[in-house]
Every structure is written in C-alpha cells, then in structure tokens.
Amino acid sequence: MAKAARGGHGREARDPGEGSQLTASHDEPLRIALLSYKGNPFCGGQGVYVRHLSRELARLGHDVRVLGGQPYPVLDVDAIDPAGPGKLAFDEIASLDLYREPDPFRTPRLSEYRGPVDVLETAIMRTGGFPEPLTFSLRARRHLALHRGRFDVVHDNQTLGYGLLGLDRIGFPLVTTIHHPITVDRELDLAAAPSRLRRLSVRRWYRFASMQRRVATRLDSVLTVSESSAREIVEHLDVAPQRVHVVPIGADVELWSPDASVAEVPGRIVTTASANVPLKGLVYLVEALAKVRTEREAHLVVVGKRPEEGPVAEAIKRLGLEGAVEFRGGIDDAAFVDLVRSAQVACVPSLYEGFSLPAAEAMATGTPLVATTGGAIPEVAGPDGETCLAVPPGDPGALAAALGRLLDEPELRTRIGAAGRARVLDRFTWRRAAELTVERYREAIATGIGQHARAGAGWRYV
C-alpha cells in the first residue's frame, strides 16, 4: 500500500569513507538523492515518475532518499522489503506552500518566514511568476551541503533551478531528468490565450522557463523519456545532443493489468486530463463525443477535476453533454485502474506529450486505445491499427471516427487491447526504467565530478 511520505530521518551512521569505491564496481549499491519540487502523483507526471522510479531503484538494492516539496510525494515504502538491501525514505524540503488548497495564492503570516528564500518565494508569486523551481533548488542545495558524503549521486526531476548548479563543488555528481521542455507548454498556453491581458499573464507565469534553459545548457547528463523529447531538448533548451540520453518510463504493470472480473460498461470512454490545460486536448475529445453520440450511446469519464469555466466547460454546455461527461477527481489507485478496465475505449487526446503515462497505463490493462500523434505519443502507443488507433491532434472528427469504430467492433477492441498490453510489457516497465537510469548514474559517478569534495566529507546524516 502506498504511503504519503512525511520525513523519517533516522538512518544508521556509516564510516565516512564507506562507498568511496562505488565507481569501481557495477554491483555495488548506490546512495541516491532524488529531488522533486512537486511530488504528489495526483498533481501530474512528475509525481508519478518519482513514486515509481524510487520504488524500483530501492527494489534493485539501492539506498534512495527522496527530497521533495509540497504537495509532498506518495512513496511506496511498504513495497520495499525491510530485510533487503534497498532502502526508501523521504526528507521534506518545505516551502511556504503558496498554492495549497483551499487557499491558493495566499499571503503567509509573518511567523511563517524563515529566511530570504521565503521572502523571494512570496515576491515572485505576488508578481505573477511561478517561484517553486528556483526556491526549491536553493533549499535543496542548502540541504545537500549539510549532508556532504551522504549521496553518491543527485538526480533532479526537472527542477532546473539555479541552486543546483555547481553541486560538484560540494561533492555531488548531478543527473537531471527533463520530461519535455516547458517552453512547449508555454507556447501552447499562449496560443490558447483569448486576450492580450491573458497572454501577458501567461508570459509572467512562465518566466522560470528562461532560468531552466540557462541551467539546462550547463548540465553534463540529461535523461529524457522519449526520442521526441530528446530532439526538443536539443532544439528548445540548446543542450548538446551527446549529453541527452533517452530512458523510457512506463506503467506499473502489476497494478495496471487486465481483470476479467471488472464488468465492461457499454459506451464508456475514459481519459485522464487536466481539464483547462490546452495541451491535454480535452475540448477536442468533448467535441468528438458529441459526434459519436449522434449514432450510438456513449459517455465520457474524465479522471480529473471538473472545470467550472473555460473552453471545456463551455463546450460541454454548448453541446448539451452535461449528463454525458463525468469527472472523477482524487480517486485512489484501485478505483482508477478499475475505471480504466471498465471502459470500452481509453483515449489520449493531447496536442503534445513528452511521453504519455496515461497511454502506457491504459494499454497495460488491455483496454484498447485511441491516441493522437502529438509529440512522443506514437513512441508509446505504437503503430496505428496494431496497438492503437492513431489520429492527428486537434481533430474532433478523426477522434470521433476512431472512437466510434472501436465502440462498434468488439473483435477489434480485443485485438488492439491485447497487442497494447504486450507492447507495454516488452518496452515500458518501471523496472527497466530503473535499470537504465542506474547505468546513467554510474556513468556520471565515473567522470569523477565531485570526487575531490566527497573525499574529505564526513558522514553527518544520522
């Protein structure tokens, strides 16, 4: 069962020199600091990445400590054998949590301020920016500096903040995952902005993208999840191609699996989407549903929060779909998986994805998939007509045709569903992702970056 991590610092002390020979052997366990400024898996793909990668790294026998900000990550601590060599633990890197519910963009009390970074966080938020990547990186650097010698490698999950530059001077080689350049999100949000004022607001919010680009150009080892993302990182962030390595992620195939005991609901289409994020393409799926329903019974279940306003809410009202579109937010893993299993069709309508975990997870359950060809989705979903039905992004008519075809043809659903699961088992599992990631850790350690600073560091993490 998953646990929401909350601290847990009590660790066994070691000799300061222990682990100094790790670069000499590919069999020795590593001590890994995994950083994520936003770790809750219900907030998006970065949280899912941290949850599953940390678990599989620990299962491989490594000592993993996640350093995370609010909303804090959910870690599968109970999935790790306490008698085994691998360990999984968590350290809070607490912020002011300015975006928490039910009072986002709140004004902190004076008693909450602990130093200059807190003041900076509030100032950036109050001027319309997004402070968390920068302020988390500064807090994480301070935390790491206090614990020199604790880790063999630091793995940053797309923080890309200034505070993470120069970690080698305090003894840490750095590996960074960039799921996809945030500039892609920014351009899509700008294109969807209805007014000049809204475009100005979008530009202010994404000011941190300039910092991330400057940091990315100075990184020695960048991991990304697809060939599509690798090309865009080189193009948008000006990272040298030889420094970018593709490590595909995947589905938790133990959880996301077929189950014949879950009844199939006729006409059910399921998707996962942040309703008012243009990149996710939900408005096109709503428009497609209206077309599908002109010839057959069908309804859509969206795993996410119901929008009260915006393009999706307007489309549902305009097309008279209030009773045909259901939103389910905050459901647990078991309910989520059963929901996908119950659908006749799963859909990924995104305009762009750097990988698409929803596609891999739906395919792993054996539910047939309709997916766009946006970004890296084809790398996950596979060939049209074999492991999915593929359509162009932003085309409600094409979406409707593919959805209708699967709803009408049971044999096609069975064939594509089985082929989709086989593809995921072969290519996209978290264990394989962890094994490939460890190879990159060892390469980073072998460069000797940070070795001099580590050599004299005492073990102070108890």
C-alpha positions, -999 to +999 in steps of 0.1 A: +000+000+000+013+035-008+023+059+019+024+096+018+059+103+029+065+126+059+101+129+070+118+099+086+154+109+091+167+082+114+195+064+095+223+042+105+257+060+106+284+048+084+321+053+081+329+085+062+349+065+036+323+039+030+310+039-005+342+056-019+348+026-042+314+026-057+327+038-091+349+007-093+320-018-094+287-021-112+275-045-085+277-021-055+245-004-044+243+034-048+232+061-024+208+083-044+192+117-037+161+120-059+148+156-060+113+167-069+100+202-062+064+189-067+060+153-058+023+143-054+014+118-082-021+133-083-006+166-095+009+152-126+035+131-143+065+143-123+050+129-091+042+096-108+078+094-120+092+099-085+069+074-069+076+045-093+113+052-101+122+055-064+104+022-056+121+003-084+156+017-076+151+005-040+140-029-052+172-031-072+191-028-039+199+009-039+195+034-010+171+061-022+162+092-003+136+115-020+139+152-013+106+168-021+084+199-017+047+204-013+025+187-022+047+160-007+052+128-027+035+095-022+061+068-019+056+030-019+076+025+013+056-007+021+066-022-012+102-024-001+114-055+018+127-042+052+152-070+053+165-063+018+195-042+008+174-014-008+160+015+013+135+042+005+130+073+027+119+109+024+131+143+035+108+173+035+121+204+017+094+226+029+082+257+011+056+282+021+031+261+001+016+291-016-006+271-040-022+248-015-059+242-014-083+257-003-063+290-003-040+292-033-020+324-038-023+330-001-005+356+020+017+339+046+018+351+082+050+368+093+057+340+116+060+316+087+090+333+072+123+315+079+147+334+057+154+352+024+143+323+002+108+325+017+107+362+010+118+355-026+091+329-030+063+353-020+077+381-041+078+360-073+043+347-067+030+382-060+044+395-093+026+368-113+055+343-116+060+307-105+087+305-078+089+269-069+116+256-093+140+283-082+132+284-045+132+246-042+166+244-058+180+269-033+166+249-004+177+216-018+213+229-023+214+240+013+201+206+025+227+188+004+255+210+016+247+200+051+250+163+042+281+160+022+292+124+018+257+111+022+250+105-015+269+091-044+247+109-070+219+135-071+191+130-095+170+161-102+135+157-115+131+187-138+136+214-112+163+230-133+169+258-107+200+279-103+206+263-069+216+230-085+244+244-105+279+237-091+269+207-070+302+191-079+319+217-056+301+202-026+307+166-037+278+156-058+276+145-095+242+155-109+219+137-133+188+156-144+155+143-159+138+167-183+104+151-193+100+177-220+109+214-224+084+236-205+087+260-235+063+237-253+036+242-226+042+279-227+037+282-265+005+261-264-008+282-235+000+314-254-017+302-285-049+294-265-049+327-246-081+346-256-068+381-249-037+403-247-040+405-209-042+367-206-011+364-228+008+388-206-003+367-176+010+335-193+044+351-200+048+362-164+039+328-151+065+311-174+094+334-165+111+305-148+115+289-183+144+312-190+162+300-159+155+264-168+170+269-202+202+285-188+206+257-163+200+230-189+228+242-212+252+237-183+242+201-174+265+172-180+239+144-180+203+148-191+178+120-191+146+122-210+117+098-217+114+097-255+132+105-287+107+132-294+116+149-261+153+145-268+150+164-301+131+192-285+155+195-255+183+200-280+163+224-301+145+244-274+170+243-245+202+243-265+216+212-248+244+194-266+230+162-282+257+139-267+246+149-232+210+138-237+201+101-230+167+085-236+154+063-208+118+054-214+095+052-184+064+030-182+035+016-163+033-003-130+023-035-148+015-052-115-012-026-108-022-018-143-033-052-156-063-069-171-090-082-148-119-101-163-140-097-131-144-060-138-175-055-159-172-036-191-196-007-193-211-003-228-203+030-245-178+041-218-148+062-229-122+071-203-094+097-203-071+114-179-068+152-183-062+185-166-094+200-180-083+236-186-048+228-198-049+233-236-020+209-242-042+180-230-067+185-258-098+176-237-120+201-255-115+182-288-125+150-271-157+166-258-165+178-293-158+143-306-181+127-280-209+149-294-203+135-328-201+099-315-234+102-297-253+111-329-250+074-340-247+054-308-249+056-270-216+068-254-204+087-224-171+100-212-154+097-178-126+121-172-101+114-143-096+149-131-113+179-116-145+193-132-139+228-146-163+255-136-154+277-165-132+278-196-132+260-230-141+226-217-170+237-195-183+259-223-181+230-249-200+207-225-228+232-221-229+243-257-232+207-269-257+196-243-234+170-228-239+177-191-253+142-185-227+125-207-194+138-193-185+128-158-154+140-138-138+119-111-110+136-091-089+123-062-097+086-067-073+061-053-052+037-074-075+007-072-105+028-083-086+044-111-074+011-125-109-004-123-123+026-140-100+021-170-107-016-170-144-009-172-141+013-203-146+000-238-121+026-250-094+047-235-084+080-251-054+103-251-064+134-270-034+155-261-019+180-286+015+171-272+031+147-247+067+142-238+059+105-231+023+098-221+019+077-190-019+075-194-014+058-227+010+032-213-012+026-183-044+021-203-026-002-227-013-022-197-048-030-186-057-044-221-081-015-227-080-005-264-066+029-270-073+059-293-045+083-292-033+114-311+001+116-328+011+146-307+048+147-295+060+113-283+026+096-281+033+074-311+065+061-295+044+048-266+011+039-283+027+022-314+015+016-349-020+027-360-043-003-364-019-026-345-016-015-309-039+016-310-059+037-334-039+069-341-054+103-351-040+138-357-040+161-327-067+187-325-091+169-349-125+161-333-138+144-365-109+120-366-112+113-329-150+106-333-144+082-362-117+062-343-138+061-311-169+050-330-150+023-348-138+007-316-172+011-299-188-008-328-162-036-333-157-059-303-131-081-321-110-050-330-112-039-293-100-073-282-071-075-307-058-040-301-062-043-263-041-075-262-014-061-286-012-029-265-005-047-233+021-069-250+039-037-262+040-022-227+053-054-211+081-055-237+091-019-237+077+002-209+081-011-173+094+008-143+120-019-135+135-015-170+135+023-165+153+020-131+179-003-146+187+021-174+187+050-150+213+033-128+236+029-158+235+067-162+242+072-125+273+051-127+285+069-158+281+103-140+299+090-110+327+075-131+335+110-146+349+119-112+328+150-109+326+160-072+350+133-062+375+157-046+348+173-025+335+139-014+368+126-003+371+147+028+334+147+037+324+131+070+292+112+074+269+135+093+235+122+084+221+104+115 
